[in-house]
Amino acid sequence: MVTFGIEEEYAFLDALTLLPSDVSPAVYRALQVDRAESRHVQREFLLSQLERPSPVCDTTADALADLEGFRRRLGAAAERVGVIAAGSGTFPRFDRPGVVTDKPRYRRITDEYGVLGGEHFLSGLHVHVHVPDREHGVRAMNALGSWMPVVAAISANSPLWRSEDTGFSSWRTINLQRWATRGTPPQFADAADYERRIARVVGVGGTFDAALVAWNMRLSDNFPTIEVRAADAQLEAWQAVLVATVIRGLVSTALAGAVPPPLHPELIDSALWHSARDGLTGGLVHPFSGEVVPARQVLGDLLEHIGAALDREGDTAQVGEWLDRLLAEGTGAERQRAAFAQGGLPALGALYRDTLAP
């Protein structure tokens, strides 16, 4: 059984205006975090955010129960403080730069990145999957590159920015391209090559340490994991676990044997932009052929590709059911866009509140 963990970032919004609300310390207190859970609730870059890494999970059922339990506690704590906790890849609106959490590292990021720091109203879903060692981690990264646009499409949940529909399903993905390191990492010869090239980019631009290498995949420096960062924060817990389970399946498949050669880097970059715009509403670049084909076909081929890994973990039926549900209900981006178009800010706020822990 391959273990995994899920890091979720949440936004705190004024209950009426949906503007950012700098209340993370108050929400933290309202959560009545005990000594055991305090390791899993962390202040984020902005005072209007909170991050919560899950414990290490063995099964999708464990992960779902954990996320649902915390989200219920978070929603109740936010309500006591008088705000909405939202699982969205972007804050839907803001009228001033964000207030940065008072930590030396965060202050330095603000100095290095200027206006980008103040506009970092972005929330992600980061998935850690255990790998035996860094050599295996590099092998998995090399195989996963072509699948990053598909992960971005499945998780697309950030269509709104500055009170407007951006026309993109994942504006967070587009926004992150402004940082010094970004997008899908290159192919690496081995772990030593990975370490050399990480060290080379540190010190260039605003990347003053390895943690700021903002590729959508990287090896963790703290855990024996590969960390995939391509996904937006999710409206609902089951969507977050779906993304995590698919990523675990991709990593396990990569480590089990031969995989098709990756797409060329420039095509992966274009495919990522394509997925950020369209989500699952149109075609996707197929990770094997590089052709744009219907999204449903790519998801079917994804299930076939990771089928043996899903079978080993007992996830096949659940992932199939969740993908069918995603296609039927739409991604978070589609649901946000529909709520905003039909009922404006009140309907959008209700969507955030009702989906955090239904």
Beta strands, then each sheet from edge to edge (+ up, - down):
strand 1: 4-14
strand 2: 42-43
strand 3: 49-53
strand 4: 83-86
strand 5: 124-130
strand 6: 160-161
strand 7: 164-165
strand 8: 217-219
strand 9: 225-232
strand 10: 283-285
strand 11: 292-294
sheet 1: 2+ 3- 1+ 4-
sheet 2: 2+ 3- 1+ 5- 9+ 8-
sheet 3: 6+ 7-
sheet 4: 10+ 11-
end
